[in-house]
Amino acid sequence: MKKVFALSVSLLVCMLITFACTKKTTTTTTTPAPSSTSSVPSNTLTTNFTVDGTAISNPLTYTATSGGNYAVTGEDGNNSKPQILLVFPGTSIPASGTYPIVNTYGASPSAGHCELILTTTSGSYPASSGNVTVVAGSHNSAYFTNITCASSNTLSPTYTVTGNISY
């Protein structure tokens, strides 16, 4: 009986040492970075944009200054909707650069930022994140990629806009 007990204890100690010394393998999973919100669209010479992948068919562009802001509007000229309004602080053409999008709820965006609002036949849908890149010069352009526009009403639809407004 003592031999069986000693043998059992010895076997148990050997198993504990073996399992304690076993190499553990770790699997590392990498998640790709989210798509950029400032990649250059294929056409920055004309006003062209999509709403949920559907392109506007007759693009028109307007600019205006109001309330200390510079506004750039791109729209489908067939029925004026959809329409994208970009609002920059100041009363002159914005300088070249990347402008983070903020939802100002009707107030002026702060320096270095802009506001993007999509208007459809159903209502207005501001964006609250992403970037608009401006290229100023003899030909002014503002482009944006994969920008989500949504109402504050959680039951309202959301839209994704991508494109360029040339002005």
N, C-alpha and C positions, 0 to 999 in steps of 0.2 A: 504494500500500500504506500509505503514511504517512497518507493521508487517511482510509482505512478504520479504521486504528488510532486516530486522533484522534477520529473520529466515534464509534467504539465506546466509548472512554474517556469522552467527553462524555456519551453516552447512559447509561452506567453511573453516572456522578456524578449526573446528573439523577434517575435512579431511586432512588439512595440518599437524596438530599435529599427526594424526594417521599414515600418510605415512612417516613423518619424524622420527618416533620412530620405524618403522618396522625393524626387525632384517634382516640383509643382510647375505646371506649364500655365502660362498666362496668354490669353488671346487678346490682342488689341484690335479694336475696330475703329476705323477712321470714318468720319462723316464728312462728305464733301461740303465745302463752303457754300452758302446760299448764292444764288445768281446775283450778279452785279446789278445795281439800279442806275448805273451811269455808263453802260456800254454804248458805243457810238452806233446809231442806226445806219442802215445802208444808204439812206438819202437824207442829207442835211441841207440840200439846196432848195427844197420846196417844203411847204407845209403838208405833212402827211402824218396821220396817226391812226391807231386802231383802238377800239374799245372791245374788250373781250375777244380780240382776234379779228374783228370785223372792221375793215378799212372804211374811212370816210370817202365819199365819191367825188365831191366838188369842193376842194379846200379853199377857204378864204381866210385872210388874216387882217386883224385890226390892231392898232396900238393907240393908247390914250394915257394921259396923266390925269389923276384925280386924287384929291385928298393927300397929296404928298407921296403918291405911289405911281409907279410906271406899270401899266397893264398891257399885256400881250394876249390877244384872243385868237384862237384858231377854231374854225368851225366848218361843218359840212354846209356848203352854200345852197344845197337843195332845199333844206328846210330849217337851217340855222341850228340844228341839233344832230348829233351831239356837238358840244362846244367845250373847249378847254380854255380856262382863264388862268394865266400866270400873273401873279402880282409881286412886284419887286419894290423894295423901299427906295425912295428918291424919285425925282421927276425926270431923270435922263436914262438913256439906254444903259442897262446894267453892264458892268465890265465882264470880261471873260472870266470864267471860273465855275466852280461847282457850288451850288446853293442848296443847302439842306432844306427840305420841305417842312413847313410848320403849318398847323391849322390855327389861324389867328382868330377864328370866329368873327370875322368882319373887321378886325383891327388891322393896323399896318404891321407887316412882318418886320422883325428887327434886322439891323444891318447884317448883310451876309447871308440872309435867309430869303425864302420866297414861299408863296402860297400857290397851290395848284387846286383848282376846282373844276370838276367835270359836271356839266349840266346836260341832262337828257330830257326827253319828253316827260319823264316821270318825276324829275326833281333835280336838286343839286347835291353833289357828293364830293366833299373835300377830301383831299389826301392828308395824312398826318405824318408820313414818313417817306423816306427815299430822297433822291437828289434830282435836281435839274441842272444840266450843264449848259452854260452859255458860251457861245463863241461870238465875240463882237468884232466888228471890223467893217469892211465894205459890204459884207453880206452877213447880217446878224441871224443867229440861229440859237434855239433853245431846245435841247432834246432830253428825253426821259425814257426810262425802260422799266417795265413791270411795276408800275406804281398802282397801289391799291387805293381806290376811292370808295368811301362809304359814308352813309348818313349816320347820325348819332342814334337813330332809331334802329335797334338791333333786328327788327323784322324787315328792314329795307334791304334791297339787294346790294351787293358790292360789285365793283367793276375794276378791271385791270386795264390800264392805258399804257401804251408804248408809242413813241413817235418823235416828231420834230415839228416845231413851229418856226417858220422862217419869216423874218420881218425886216 
